[in-house]
């Protein structure tokens, strides 16, 4: 008697897939390209030095807010904000700051709030900010 149907051809084909599947997967894994380490977008660094008073004392633990806009041609502009604190020397570092216009705001307890737009044109730039005492209220 002769068998008609696909059961006779399916079983050997399934067995071949089971046996050859792991070998094919190992071959794929060996030929896959290795991912490249990501490099930083830019090497720009912004340093902000905050002093205050008549004696130009460094202002410690001041909050420095940096806001900038990355302009795009086709999509909506991206807005970035970064908050850093000053150290004991009154210095705050902002890594990967873009070139262009940047809004810098400084808030410190016991000092008048500062806020201005600065133009960044160099990769390594330092902004010196001098805070004043607030006026006395009587």
N, CA, C and O atoms as a printed pandas DataFrame, in Angstrom:
     atom_number atom_name residue_name chain_id  residue_number  x_coord  y_coord  z_coord
0              1         N          UNK        A               1    0.817   -1.180    0.000
1              2        CA          UNK        A               1    0.000    0.000    0.000
2              3         C          UNK        A               1    0.862    1.244    0.000
3              4         O          UNK        A               1    1.941    1.293    0.591
4              5         N          UNK        A               2    0.371    2.193   -0.649
5              6        CA          UNK        A               2    1.102    3.441   -0.751
6              7         C          UNK        A               2    0.430    4.508    0.096
7              8         O          UNK        A               2   -0.793    4.645    0.082
8              9         N          UNK        A               3    1.239    5.268    0.836
9             10        CA          UNK        A               3    0.692    6.329    1.685
10            11         C          UNK        A               3    0.561    7.610    0.889
11            12         O          UNK        A               3    1.446    7.990    0.123
12            13         N          UNK        A               4   -0.535    8.243    1.087
13            14        CA          UNK        A               4   -0.723    9.550    0.479
14            15         C          UNK        A               4   -0.879   10.557    1.586
15            16         O          UNK        A               4   -1.594   10.309    2.556
16            17         N          UNK        A               5   -0.225   11.687    1.458
17            18        CA          UNK        A               5   -0.305   12.736    2.479
18            19         C          UNK        A               5    1.062   13.351    2.709
19            20         O          UNK        A               5    2.047   12.986    2.066
20            21         N          UNK        A               6    1.098   14.265    3.613
21            22        CA          UNK        A               6    2.336   14.998    3.848
22            23         C          UNK        A               6    3.041   14.570    5.117
23            24         O          UNK        A               6    4.106   15.104    5.427
24            25         N          UNK        A               7    2.497   13.639    5.853
25            26        CA          UNK        A               7    3.103   13.227    7.120
26            27         C          UNK        A               7    4.451   12.580    6.889
27            28         O          UNK        A               7    5.338   12.720    7.730
28            29         N          UNK        A               8    4.642   11.879    5.788
29            30        CA          UNK        A               8    5.908   11.220    5.516
30            31         C          UNK        A               8    7.033   12.211    5.243
31            32         O          UNK        A               8    8.190   11.904    5.529
32            33         N          UNK        A               9    6.738   13.369    4.710
33            34        CA          UNK        A               9    7.774   14.359    4.397
34            35         C          UNK        A               9    7.977   15.379    5.497
35            36         O          UNK        A               9    9.029   16.013    5.563
36            37         N          UNK        A              10    6.986   15.549    6.366
37            38        CA          UNK        A              10    7.064   16.560    7.409
38            39         C          UNK        A              10    7.963   16.116    8.542
39            40         O          UNK        A              10    8.706   16.930    9.090
40            41         N          UNK        A              11    7.916   14.871    8.899
41            42        CA          UNK        A              11    8.687   14.384   10.038
42            43         C          UNK        A              11   10.196   14.501    9.785
43            44         O          UNK        A              11   10.904   15.001   10.658
44            45         N          UNK        A              12   10.719   14.067    8.641
45            46        CA          UNK        A              12   12.166   14.242    8.409
46            47         C          UNK        A              12   12.564   15.727    8.332
47            48         O          UNK        A              12   13.648   16.097    8.781
48            49         N          UNK        A              13   11.707   16.563    7.775
49            50        CA          UNK        A              13   12.000   17.997    7.682
50            51         C          UNK        A              13   12.056   18.630    9.065
51            52         O          UNK        A              13   12.948   19.436    9.328
52            53         N          UNK        A              14   11.129   18.288    9.959
53            54        CA          UNK        A              14   11.116   18.811   11.321
54            55         C          UNK        A              14   12.344   18.339   12.087
55            56         O          UNK        A              14   12.926   19.104   12.856
56            57         N          UNK        A              15   12.744   17.088   11.884
57            58        CA          UNK        A              15   13.936   16.569   12.563
58            59         C          UNK        A              15   15.180   17.316   12.099
59            60         O          UNK        A              15   16.059   17.615   12.908
60            61         N          UNK        A              16   15.264   17.618   10.820
61            62        CA          UNK        A              16   16.412   18.354   10.291
62            63         C          UNK        A              16   16.463   19.767   10.875
63            64         O          UNK        A              16   17.546   20.260   11.190
64            65         N          UNK        A              17   15.334   20.414   11.021
65            66        CA          UNK        A              17   15.292   21.761   11.614
66            67         C          UNK        A              17   15.745   21.734   13.065
67            68         O          UNK        A              17   16.467   22.625   13.514
68            69         N          UNK        A              18   15.320   20.707   13.799
69            70        CA          UNK        A              18   15.686   20.608   15.224
70            71         C          UNK        A              18   17.189   20.408   15.362
71            72         O          UNK        A              18   17.818   21.004   16.237
72            73         N          UNK        A              19   17.768   19.571   14.503
73            74        CA          UNK        A              19   19.196   19.284   14.596
74            75         C          UNK        A              19   20.060   20.432   14.075
75            76         O          UNK        A              19   21.129   20.689   14.628
76            77         N          UNK        A              20   19.628   21.113   13.044
77            78        CA          UNK        A              20   20.429   22.183   12.440
78            79         C          UNK        A              20   20.156   23.558   13.040
79            80         O          UNK        A              20   20.914   24.490   12.772
80            81         N          UNK        A              21   19.121   23.718   13.829
81            82        CA          UNK        A              21   18.770   25.020   14.412
82            83         C          UNK        A              21   19.863   25.621   15.282
83            84         O          UNK        A              21   20.230   26.778   15.077
84            85         N          UNK        A              22   20.412   24.855   16.277
85            86        CA          UNK        A              22   21.474   25.425   17.125
86            87         C          UNK        A              22   22.738   25.779   16.344
87            88         O          UNK        A              22   23.384   26.784   16.639
88            89         N          UNK        A              23   23.096   24.963   15.352
89            90        CA          UNK        A              23   24.293   25.263   14.556
90            91         C          UNK        A              23   24.093   26.554   13.763
91            92         O          UNK        A              23   25.014   27.364   13.658
92            93         N          UNK        A              24   22.916   26.750   13.213
93            94        CA          UNK        A              24   22.630   27.971   12.448
94            95         C          UNK        A              24   22.648   29.189   13.360
95            96         O          UNK        A              24   23.133   30.246   12.957
96            97         N          UNK        A              25   22.123   29.067   14.600
97            98        CA          UNK        A              25   22.094   30.177   15.547
98            99         C          UNK        A              25   23.510   30.561   15.972
99           100         O          UNK        A              25   23.799   31.747   16.131
100          101         N          UNK        A              26   24.414   29.564   16.164
101          102        CA          UNK        A              26   25.791   29.878   16.532
102          103         C          UNK        A              26   26.502   30.597   15.401
103          104         O          UNK        A              26   27.283   31.517   15.643
104          105         N          UNK        A              27   26.241   30.189   14.181
105          106        CA          UNK        A              27   26.867   30.835   13.038
106          107         C          UNK        A              27   26.413   32.287   12.933
107          108         O          UNK        A              27   27.222   33.154   12.604
108          109         N          UNK        A              28   25.158   32.570   13.201
109          110        CA          UNK        A              28   24.623   33.930   13.167
110          111         C          UNK        A              28   25.273   34.794   14.237
111          112         O          UNK        A              28   25.603   35.954   13.990
112          113         N          UNK        A              29   25.460   34.217   15.450
113          114        CA          UNK        A              29   26.021   34.972   16.562
114          115         C          UNK        A              29   27.473   35.348   16.285
115          116         O          UNK        A              29   27.919   36.420   16.693
116          117         N          UNK        A              30   28.214   34.483   15.599
117          118        CA          UNK        A              30   29.613   34.760   15.329
118          119         C          UNK        A              30   29.780   35.829   14.263
119          120         O          UNK        A              30   30.766   36.565   14.296
120          121         N          UNK        A              31   28.862   35.941   13.328
121          122        CA          UNK        A              31   28.991   36.913   12.253
122          123         C          UNK        A              31   28.368   38.259   12.588
123          124         O          UNK        A              31   28.501   39.202   11.809
124          125         N          UNK        A              32   27.691   38.374   13.728
125          126        CA          UNK        A              32   27.052   39.645   14.088
126          127         C          UNK        A              32   28.127   40.685   14.397
127          128         O          UNK        A              32   29.102   40.363   15.075
128          129         N          UNK        A              33   27.976   41.928   13.916
129          130        CA          UNK        A              33   28.972   42.963   14.186
130          131         C          UNK        A              33   28.943   43.373   15.653
131          132         O          UNK        A              33   27.885   43.410   16.280
132          133         N          UNK        A              34   30.112   43.679   16.184
133          134        CA          UNK        A              34   30.203   44.110   17.576
134          135         C          UNK        A              34   29.777   45.568   17.676
135          136         O          UNK        A              34   30.119   46.372   16.809
136          137         N          UNK        A              35   29.021   45.927   18.741
137          138        CA          UNK        A              35   28.599   47.316   18.873
138          139         C          UNK        A              35   29.800   48.205   19.191
139          140         O          UNK        A              35   30.688   47.826   19.955
140          141         N          UNK        A              36   29.808   49.399   18.586
141          142        CA          UNK        A              36   30.880   50.353   18.823
142          143         C          UNK        A              36   30.598   51.132   20.100
143          144         O          UNK        A              36   29.440   51.442   20.381
144          145         N          UNK        A              37   31.630   51.458   20.882
145          146        CA          UNK        A              37   31.391   52.276   22.072
146          147         C          UNK        A              37   30.941   53.671   21.665
147          148         O          UNK        A              37   31.451   54.259   20.711
148          149         N          UNK        A              38   29.981   54.179   22.408
149          150        CA          UNK        A              38   29.437   55.495   22.083
150          151         C          UNK        A              38   30.397   56.576   22.525
151          152         O          UNK        A              38   30.916   56.549   23.641
152          153         N          UNK        A              39   30.626   57.524   21.643
153          154        CA          UNK        A              39   31.472   58.661   21.973
154          155         C          UNK        A              39   30.585   59.835   22.344
155          156         O          UNK        A              39   29.472   59.945   21.830
156          157         N          UNK        A              40   31.047   60.711   23.219
157          158        CA          UNK        A              40   30.232   61.859   23.567
158          159         C          UNK        A              40   29.969   62.733   22.342
159          160         O          UNK        A              40   30.781   62.809   21.420
160          161         N          UNK        A              41   28.812   63.386   22.363
161          162        CA          UNK        A              41   28.404   64.216   21.236
162          163         C          UNK        A              41   29.363   65.382   21.048
163          164         O          UNK        A              41   29.750   65.692   19.921
164          165         N          UNK        A              42   29.737   66.011   22.110
165          166        CA          UNK        A              42   30.648   67.139   22.010
166          167         C          UNK        A              42   31.537   67.171   23.239
167          168         O          UNK        A              42   31.176   66.646   24.292
168          169         N          UNK        A              43   32.701   67.789   23.101
169          170        CA          UNK        A              43   33.626   67.898   24.212
170          171         C          UNK        A              43   33.519   69.248   24.894
171          172         O          UNK        A              43   34.447   69.676   25.581
172          173         N          UNK        A              44   32.402   69.915   24.711
173          174        CA          UNK        A              44   32.232   71.248   25.289
174          175         C          UNK        A              44   32.055   71.151   26.796
175          176         O          UNK        A              44   31.433   70.222   27.310
176          177         N          UNK        A              45   32.617   72.133   27.491
177          178        CA          UNK        A              45   32.462   72.180   28.939
178          179         C          UNK        A              45   32.333   73.631   29.349
179          180         O          UNK        A              45   33.160   74.471   28.996
180          181         N          UNK        A              46   31.292   73.907   30.090
181          182        CA          UNK        A              46   31.032   75.250   30.583
182          183         C          UNK        A              46   31.352   75.281   32.065
183          184         O          UNK        A              46   30.877   74.441   32.829
184          185         N          UNK        A              47   32.164   76.258   32.472
185          186        CA          UNK        A              47   32.503   76.444   33.877
186          187         C          UNK        A              47   31.892   77.757   34.331
187          188         O          UNK        A              47   32.082   78.791   33.691
188          189         N          UNK        A              48   31.158   77.717   35.439
189          190        CA          UNK        A              48   30.510   78.912   35.979
190          191         C          UNK        A              48   31.102   79.182   37.350
191          192         O          UNK        A              48   31.034   78.336   38.241
192          193         N          UNK        A              49   31.689   80.373   37.518
193          194        CA          UNK        A              49   32.276   80.790   38.789
194          195         C          UNK        A              49   31.361   81.830   39.419
195          196         O          UNK        A              49   31.081   82.865   38.815
196          197         N          UNK        A              50   30.895   81.555   40.636
197          198        CA          UNK        A              50   29.953   82.436   41.317
198          199         C          UNK        A              50   30.632   83.041   42.539
199          200         O          UNK        A              50   31.089   82.329   43.434
200          201         N          UNK        A              51   30.687   84.376   42.556
201          202        CA          UNK        A              51   31.217   85.114   43.704
202          203         C          UNK        A              51   30.160   86.106   44.145
203          204         O          UNK        A              51   29.188   86.354   43.431
204          205         N          UNK        A              52   30.355   86.676   45.332
205          206        CA          UNK        A              52   29.366   87.624   45.816
206          207         C          UNK        A              52   29.941   88.581   46.838
207          208         O          UNK        A              52   30.976   88.319   47.450
208          209         N          UNK        A              53   29.253   89.693   47.011
209          210        CA          UNK        A              53   29.633   90.685   48.010
210          211         C          UNK        A              53   30.737   91.607   47.540
211          212         O          UNK        A              53   31.211   91.521   46.408
212          213         N          UNK        A              54   31.138   92.504   48.452
213          214        CA          UNK        A              54   32.182   93.470   48.127
214          215         C          UNK        A              54   33.557   92.814   48.086
215          216         O          UNK        A              54   34.452   93.295   47.391
216          217         N          UNK        A              55   33.733   91.719   48.825
217          218        CA          UNK        A              55   35.035   91.056   48.895
218          219         C          UNK        A              55   35.182   89.907   47.899
219          220         O          UNK        A              55   36.183   89.191   47.927
220          221         N          UNK        A              56   34.210   89.725   47.032
221          222        CA          UNK        A              56   34.217   88.649   46.029
222          223         C          UNK        A              56   34.463   87.271   46.649
223          224         O          UNK        A              56   35.338   86.527   46.205
224          225         N          UNK        A              57   33.689   86.947   47.670
225          226        CA          UNK        A              57   33.806   85.639   48.306
226          227         C          UNK        A              57   33.082   84.602   47.445
227          228         O          UNK        A              57   32.047   84.913   46.856
228          229         N          UNK        A              58   33.609   83.373   47.361
229          230        CA          UNK        A              58   32.910   82.335   46.586
230          231         C          UNK        A              58   31.582   81.974   47.251
231          232         O          UNK        A              58   31.496   81.874   48.475
232          233         N          UNK        A              59   30.566   81.785   46.443
233          234        CA          UNK        A              59   29.234   81.428   46.949
234          235         C          UNK        A              59   29.096   79.923   46.857
235          236         O          UNK        A              59   29.058   79.350   45.768
236          237         N          UNK        A              60   29.021   79.291   48.019
237          238        CA          UNK        A              60   28.957   77.836   48.105
238          239         C          UNK        A              60   27.498   77.366   48.036
239          240         O          UNK        A              60   26.599   78.041   48.537
240          241         N          UNK        A              61   27.275   76.219   47.421
241          242        CA          UNK        A              61   25.974   75.555   47.378
242          243         C          UNK        A              61   24.880   76.391   46.703
243          244         O          UNK        A              61   23.715   76.327   47.094
244          245         N          UNK        A              62   25.260   77.169   45.695
245          246        CA          UNK        A              62   24.278   77.941   44.935
246          247         C          UNK        A              62   23.717   77.053   43.818
247          248         O          UNK        A              62   24.459   76.282   43.209
248          249         N          UNK        A              63   22.427   77.158   43.552
249          250        CA          UNK        A              63   21.809   76.399   42.463
250          251         C          UNK        A              63   22.005   77.153   41.157
251          252         O          UNK        A              63   21.660   78.330   41.049
252          253         N          UNK        A              64   22.557   76.470   40.174
253          254        CA          UNK        A              64   22.799   77.066   38.858
254          255         C          UNK        A              64   21.928   76.316   37.859
255          256         O          UNK        A              64   22.099   75.113   37.664
256          257         N          UNK        A              65   21.004   77.013   37.232
257          258        CA          UNK        A              65   20.113   76.442   36.229
258          259         C          UNK        A              65   20.600   76.886   34.859
259          260         O          UNK        A              65   20.759   78.081   34.607
260          261         N          UNK        A              66   20.835   75.929   33.977
261          262        CA          UNK        A              66   21.285   76.207   32.622
262          263         C          UNK        A              66   20.213   75.696   31.672
263          264         O          UNK        A              66   19.843   74.523   31.713
264          265         N          UNK        A              67   19.719   76.582   30.819
265          266        CA          UNK        A              67   18.661   76.208   29.878
266          267         C          UNK        A              67   19.107   76.595   28.473
267          268         O          UNK        A              67   19.555   77.718   28.243
268          269         N          UNK        A              68   18.980   75.653   27.532
269          270        CA          UNK        A              68   19.336   75.935   26.155
270          271         C          UNK        A              68   18.400   75.200   25.221
271          272         O          UNK        A              68   17.712   74.257   25.612
272          273         N          UNK        A              69   18.389   75.655   23.968
273          274        CA          UNK        A              69   17.501   75.091   22.958
274          275         C          UNK        A              69   18.349   74.551   21.817
275          276         O          UNK        A              69   19.209   75.255   21.288
276          277         N          UNK        A              70   18.105   73.299   21.441
277          278        CA          UNK        A              70   18.765   72.713   20.277
278          279         C          UNK        A              70   17.838   72.928   19.091
279          280         O          UNK        A              70   16.749   72.357   19.026
280          281         N          UNK        A              71   18.281   73.756   18.156
281          282        CA          UNK        A              71   17.431   74.098   17.015
282          283         C          UNK        A              71   17.484   72.992   15.974
283          284         O          UNK        A              71   18.538   72.421   15.695
284          285         N          UNK        A              72   16.308   72.706   15.404
285          286        CA          UNK        A              72   16.192   71.682   14.371
286          287         C          UNK        A              72   15.539   72.280   13.146
287          288         O          UNK        A              72   14.822   73.277   13.232
288          289         N          UNK        A              73   15.794   71.663   12.001
289          290        CA          UNK        A              73   15.221   72.155   10.749
290          291         C          UNK        A              73   13.812   71.604   10.515
291          292         O          UNK        A              73   12.897   72.358   10.181
292          293         N          UNK        A              74   13.639   70.297   10.690
293          294        CA          UNK        A              74   12.365   69.674   10.347
294          295         C          UNK        A              74   11.438   69.475   11.533
295          296         O          UNK        A              74   10.225   69.647   11.411
296          297         N          UNK        A              75   11.998   69.117   12.671
297          298        CA          UNK        A              75   11.169   68.837   13.833
298          299         C          UNK        A              75   11.124   70.049   14.753
299          300         O          UNK        A              75   11.756   71.075   14.504
300          301         N          UNK        A              76   10.364   69.893   15.813
301          302        CA          UNK        A              76   10.263   70.925   16.832
302          303         C          UNK        A              76   11.591   71.059   17.577
303          304         O          UNK        A              76   12.288   70.063   17.771
304          305         N          UNK        A              77   11.951   72.267   17.995
305          306        CA          UNK        A              77   13.188   72.495   18.738
306          307         C          UNK        A              77   13.141   71.766   20.073
307          308         O          UNK        A              77   12.099   71.705   20.725
308          309         N          UNK        A              78   14.289   71.211   20.475
309          310        CA          UNK        A              78   14.385   70.515   21.752
310          311         C          UNK        A              78   14.883   71.480   22.808
311          312         O          UNK        A              78   15.840   72.220   22.579
312          313         N          UNK        A              79   14.239   71.476   23.961
313          314        CA          UNK        A              79   14.650   72.325   25.069
314          315         C          UNK        A              79   15.277   71.450   26.146
315          316         O          UNK        A              79   14.709   70.438   26.557
316          317         N          UNK        A              80   16.465   71.862   26.595
317          318        CA          UNK        A              80   17.173   71.136   27.631
318          319         C          UNK        A              80   17.366   72.026   28.843
319          320         O          UNK        A              80   17.595   73.228   28.708
320          321         N          UNK        A              81   17.276   71.442   30.015
321          322        CA          UNK        A              81   17.531   72.154   31.263
322          323         C          UNK        A              81   18.456   71.302   32.108
323          324         O          UNK        A              81   18.365   70.074   32.111
324          325         N          UNK        A              82   19.350   71.974   32.825
325          326        CA          UNK        A              82   20.284   71.272   33.683
326          327         C          UNK        A              82   20.437   72.060   34.965
327          328         O          UNK        A              82   20.541   73.287   34.937
328          329         N          UNK        A              83   20.451   71.366   36.089
329          330        CA          UNK        A              83   20.589   71.993   37.398
330          331         C          UNK        A              83   21.863   71.453   38.046
331          332         O          UNK        A              83   22.004   70.245   38.239
332          333         N          UNK        A              84   22.791   72.356   38.383
333          334        CA          UNK        A              84   24.020   71.966   39.069
334          335         C          UNK        A              84   24.209   72.860   40.285
335          336         O          UNK        A              84   23.599   73.925   40.382
336          337         N          UNK        A              85   25.046   72.430   41.203
337          338        CA          UNK        A              85   25.343   73.206   42.414
338          339         C          UNK        A              85   26.804   73.608   42.398
339          340         O          UNK        A              85   27.642   72.921   41.814
340          341         N          UNK        A              86   27.105   74.722   43.042
341          342        CA          UNK        A              86   28.489   75.163   43.147
342          343         C          UNK        A              86   29.172   74.438   44.296
343          344         O          UNK        A              86   28.523   74.026   45.259
344          345         N          UNK        A              87   30.487   74.286   44.186
345          346        CA          UNK        A              87   31.262   73.646   45.243
346          347         C          UNK        A              87   31.764   74.702   46.231
347          348         O          UNK        A              87   31.285   75.835   46.210
348          349         N          UNK        A              88   32.701   74.357   47.078
349          350        CA          UNK        A              88   33.195   75.295   48.095
350          351         C          UNK        A              88   33.909   76.497   47.488
351          352         O          UNK        A              88   33.922   77.581   48.072
352          353         N          UNK        A              89   34.499   76.302   46.322
353          354        CA          UNK        A              89   35.189   77.396   45.643
354          355         C          UNK        A              89   34.236   78.252   44.815
355          356         O          UNK        A              89   34.669   79.214   44.180
356          357         N          UNK        A              90   32.941   77.917   44.813
357          358        CA          UNK        A              90   31.951   78.679   44.056
358          359         C          UNK        A              90   31.962   78.357   42.577
359          360         O          UNK        A              90   31.580   79.196   41.762
360          361         N          UNK        A              91   32.396   77.150   42.210
361          362        CA          UNK        A              91   32.523   76.754   40.810
362          363         C          UNK        A              91   31.540   75.629   40.507
363          364         O          UNK        A              91   31.409   74.678   41.278
364          365         N          UNK        A              92   30.853   75.749   39.375
365          366        CA          UNK        A              92   29.950   74.698   38.889
366          367         C          UNK        A              92   30.367   74.347   37.463
367          368         O          UNK        A              92   30.657   75.236   36.663
368          369         N          UNK        A              93   30.396   73.062   37.147
369          370        CA          UNK        A              93   30.784   72.596   35.816
370          371         C          UNK        A              93   29.566   72.013   35.116
371          372         O          UNK        A              93   28.805   71.244   35.703
372          373         N          UNK        A              94   29.391   72.390   33.847
373          374        CA          UNK        A              94   28.301   71.870   33.024
374          375         C          UNK        A              94   28.939   71.099   31.870
375          376         O          UNK        A              94   29.531   71.717   30.985
376          377         N          UNK        A              95   28.836   69.762   31.853
377          378        CA          UNK        A              95   29.428   68.987   30.760
378          379         C          UNK        A              95   28.550   69.041   29.517
379          380         O          UNK        A              95   27.330   69.179   29.607
380          381         N          UNK        A              96   29.182   68.930   28.369
381          382        CA          UNK        A              96   28.495   68.867   27.069
382          383         C          UNK        A              96   27.542   70.027   26.841
383          384         O          UNK        A              96   26.407   69.826   26.409
384          385         N          UNK        A              97   27.995   71.231   27.126
385          386        CA          UNK        A              97   27.173   72.417   26.880
386          387         C          UNK        A              97   27.245   72.773   25.399
387          388         O          UNK        A              97   28.335   72.783   24.826
388          389         N          UNK        A              98   26.119   73.062   24.771
389          390        CA          UNK        A              98   26.139   73.373   23.341
390          391         C          UNK        A              98   26.598   74.804   23.097
391          392         O          UNK        A              98   26.529   75.657   23.982
392          393         N          UNK        A              99   27.063   75.045   21.890
393          394        CA          UNK        A              99   27.408   76.417   21.515
394          395         C          UNK        A              99   26.133   77.149   21.139
395          396         O          UNK        A              99   25.186   76.547   20.633
396          397         N          UNK        A             100   26.112   78.436   21.384
397          398        CA          UNK        A             100   24.937   79.240   21.087
398          399         C          UNK        A             100   24.458   79.976   22.320
399          400         O          UNK        A             100   25.226   80.190   23.259
400          401         N          UNK        A             101   23.198   80.362   22.324
401          402        CA          UNK        A             101   22.633   81.105   23.443
402          403         C          UNK        A             101   22.213   80.168   24.559
403          404         O          UNK        A             101   21.574   79.141   24.330
404          405         N          UNK        A             102   22.593   80.552   25.791
405          406        CA          UNK        A             102   22.296   79.742   26.966
406          407         C          UNK        A             102   21.779   80.670   28.058
407          408         O          UNK        A             102   22.380   81.709   28.331
408          409         N          UNK        A             103   20.667   80.295   28.681
409          410        CA          UNK        A             103   20.139   81.050   29.809
410          411         C          UNK        A             103   20.733   80.478   31.085
411          412         O          UNK        A             103   20.607   79.283   31.353
412          413         N          UNK        A             104   21.385   81.335   31.879
413          414        CA          UNK        A             104   21.996   80.916   33.134
414          415         C          UNK        A             104   21.292   81.647   34.263
415          416         O          UNK        A             104   21.235   82.876   34.272
416          417         N          UNK        A             105   20.750   80.886   35.225
417          418        CA          UNK        A             105   20.104   81.454   36.399
418          419         C          UNK        A             105   20.805   80.917   37.634
419          420         O          UNK        A             105   21.101   79.725   37.724
420          421         N          UNK        A             106   21.073   81.820   38.600
421          422        CA          UNK        A             106   21.744   81.425   39.832
422          423         C          UNK        A             106   20.869   81.845   41.001
423          424         O          UNK        A             106   20.455   83.001   41.097
424          425         N          UNK        A             107   20.591   80.894   41.892
425          426        CA          UNK        A             107   19.790   81.161   43.087
426          427         C          UNK        A             107   20.595   80.675   44.282
427          428         O          UNK        A             107   20.989   79.510   44.343
428          429         N          UNK        A             108   20.839   81.576   45.236
429          430        CA          UNK        A             108   21.579   81.226   46.443
430          431         C          UNK        A             108   20.908   81.903   47.628
431          432         O          UNK        A             108   20.405   83.021   47.523
432          433         N          UNK        A             109   20.910   81.209   48.749
433          434        CA          UNK        A             109   20.277   81.743   49.948
434          435         C          UNK        A             109   21.085   82.935   50.469
435          436         O          UNK        A             109   22.297   82.842   50.664
436          437         N          UNK        A             110   20.397   84.049   50.690
437          438        CA          UNK        A             110   21.039   85.253   51.202
438          439         C          UNK        A             110   21.611   86.150   50.118
439          440         O          UNK        A             110   22.251   87.155   50.426
440          441         N          UNK        A             111   21.392   85.801   48.842
441          442        CA          UNK        A             111   21.904   86.598   47.737
442          443         C          UNK        A             111   20.776   86.915   46.764
443          444         O          UNK        A             111   19.780   86.196   46.689
444          445         N          UNK        A             112   20.950   87.996   46.025
445          446        CA          UNK        A             112   19.979   88.398   45.013
446          447         C          UNK        A             112   20.059   87.419   43.831
447          448         O          UNK        A             112   21.152   87.029   43.420
448          449         N          UNK        A             113   18.914   87.031   43.294
449          450        CA          UNK        A             113   18.858   86.073   42.190
450          451         C          UNK        A             113   19.421   86.689   40.918
451          452         O          UNK        A             113   19.224   87.873   40.641
452          453         N          UNK        A             114   20.132   85.853   40.141
453          454        CA          UNK        A             114   20.781   86.292   38.912
454          455         C          UNK        A             114   20.215   85.502   37.743
455          456         O          UNK        A             114   19.956   84.305   37.870
456          457         N          UNK        A             115   20.021   86.155   36.615
457          458        CA          UNK        A             115   19.564   85.465   35.418
458          459         C          UNK        A             115   19.878   86.269   34.173
459          460         O          UNK        A             115   19.446   87.414   34.048
460          461         N          UNK        A             116   20.630   85.679   33.243
461          462        CA          UNK        A             116   20.983   86.344   31.988
462          463         C          UNK        A             116   21.205   85.304   30.904
463          464         O          UNK        A             116   21.452   84.130   31.178
464          465         N          UNK        A             117   21.109   85.770   29.662
465          466        CA          UNK        A             117   21.412   84.924   28.514
466          467         C          UNK        A             117   22.854   85.194   28.102
467          468         O          UNK        A             117   23.252   86.342   27.908
468          469         N          UNK        A             118   23.632   84.121   27.972
469          470        CA          UNK        A             118   25.029   84.225   27.574
470          471         C          UNK        A             118   25.225   83.539   26.236
471          472         O          UNK        A             118   24.517   82.587   25.908
472          473         N          UNK        A             119   26.183   84.022   25.466
473          474        CA          UNK        A             119   26.521   83.434   24.177
474          475         C          UNK        A             119   27.767   82.568   24.354
475          476         O          UNK        A             119   28.814   83.064   24.773
476          477         N          UNK        A             120   27.659   81.274   24.037
477          478        CA          UNK        A             120   28.789   80.368   24.121
478          479         C          UNK        A             120   29.365   80.178   22.729
479          480         O          UNK        A             120   28.675   79.714   21.821
480          481         N          UNK        A             121   30.637   80.540   22.564
481          482        CA          UNK        A             121   31.275   80.438   21.260
482          483         C          UNK        A             121   32.481   79.513   21.269
483          484         O          UNK        A             121   32.949   79.104   20.206
484          485         N          UNK        A             122   32.996   79.174   22.453
485          486        CA          UNK        A             122   34.182   78.339   22.564
486          487         C          UNK        A             122   33.833   77.006   23.210
487          488         O          UNK        A             122   32.863   76.922   23.963
488          489         N          UNK        A             123   34.608   75.967   22.927
489          490        CA          UNK        A             123   34.330   74.667   23.557
490          491         C          UNK        A             123   34.560   74.676   25.065
491          492         O          UNK        A             123   33.801   74.051   25.807
492          493         N          UNK        A             124   35.589   75.371   25.527
493          494        CA          UNK        A             124   35.885   75.477   26.953
494          495         C          UNK        A             124   35.702   76.940   27.342
495          496         O          UNK        A             124   36.551   77.777   27.035
496          497         N          UNK        A             125   34.617   77.243   28.004
497          498        CA          UNK        A             125   34.337   78.639   28.338
498          499         C          UNK        A             125   34.016   78.771   29.817
499          500         O          UNK        A             125   33.418   77.878   30.418
500          501         N          UNK        A             126   34.426   79.908   30.402
501          502        CA          UNK        A             126   34.160   80.202   31.797
502          503         C          UNK        A             126   33.317   81.462   31.883
503          504         O          UNK        A             126   33.627   82.477   31.258
504          505         N          UNK        A             127   32.248   81.384   32.665
505          506        CA          UNK        A             127   31.384   82.538   32.911
506          507         C          UNK        A             127   31.550   82.923   34.375
507          508         O          UNK        A             127   31.377   82.095   35.269
508          509         N          UNK        A             128   31.889   84.189   34.609
509          510        CA          UNK        A             128   32.041   84.673   35.975
510          511         C          UNK        A             128   30.800   85.477   36.339
511          512         O          UNK        A             128   30.419   86.414   35.639
512          513         N          UNK        A             129   30.180   85.090   37.448
513          514        CA          UNK        A             129   28.940   85.723   37.895
514          515         C          UNK        A             129   29.183   86.310   39.273
515          516         O          UNK        A             129   29.708   85.643   40.164
516          517         N          UNK        A             130   28.789   87.581   39.438
517          518        CA          UNK        A             130   28.932   88.264   40.723
518          519         C          UNK        A             130   27.536   88.544   41.279
519          520         O          UNK        A             130   26.734   89.236   40.652
520          521         N          UNK        A             131   27.257   87.994   42.467
521          522        CA          UNK        A             131   25.964   88.199   43.115
522          523         C          UNK        A             131   26.058   89.357   44.102
523          524         O          UNK        A             131   27.126   89.656   44.637
524          525         N          UNK        A             132   24.925   89.996   44.328
525          526        CA          UNK        A             132   24.854   91.108   45.269
526          527         C          UNK        A             132   23.900   90.757   46.395
527          528         O          UNK        A             132   23.033   89.896   46.251
528          529         N          UNK        A             133   24.074   91.430   47.507
529          530        CA          UNK        A             133   23.155   91.258   48.639
530          531         C          UNK        A             133   21.823   91.895   48.267
531          532         O          UNK        A             133   21.797   92.911   47.572
532          533         N          UNK        A             134   20.720   91.314   48.721
533          534        CA          UNK        A             134   19.414   91.917   48.418
534          535         C          UNK        A             134   19.233   93.215   49.233
535          536         O          UNK        A             134   19.861   93.384   50.278
536          537         N          UNK        A             135   18.379   94.120   48.753
537          538        CA          UNK        A             135   18.144   95.352   49.510
538          539         C          UNK        A             135   17.432   95.051   50.822
539          540         O          UNK        A             135   16.638   94.114   50.909
540          541         N          UNK        A             136   17.722   95.848   51.834
541          542        CA          UNK        A             136   17.078   95.649   53.141
542          543         C          UNK        A             136   15.693   96.271   53.151
543          544         O          UNK        A             136   15.486   97.372   52.642
544          545         N          UNK        A             137   14.768   95.560   53.727
545          546        CA          UNK        A             137   13.404   96.066   53.846
546          547         C          UNK        A             137   13.218   96.586   55.275
547          548         O          UNK        A             137   13.557   95.900   56.239
548          549         N          UNK        A             138   12.692   97.773   55.399
549          550        CA          UNK        A             138   12.473   98.370   56.711
550          551         C          UNK        A             138   11.018   98.349   57.066
551          552         O          UNK        A             138   10.638   98.812   58.141
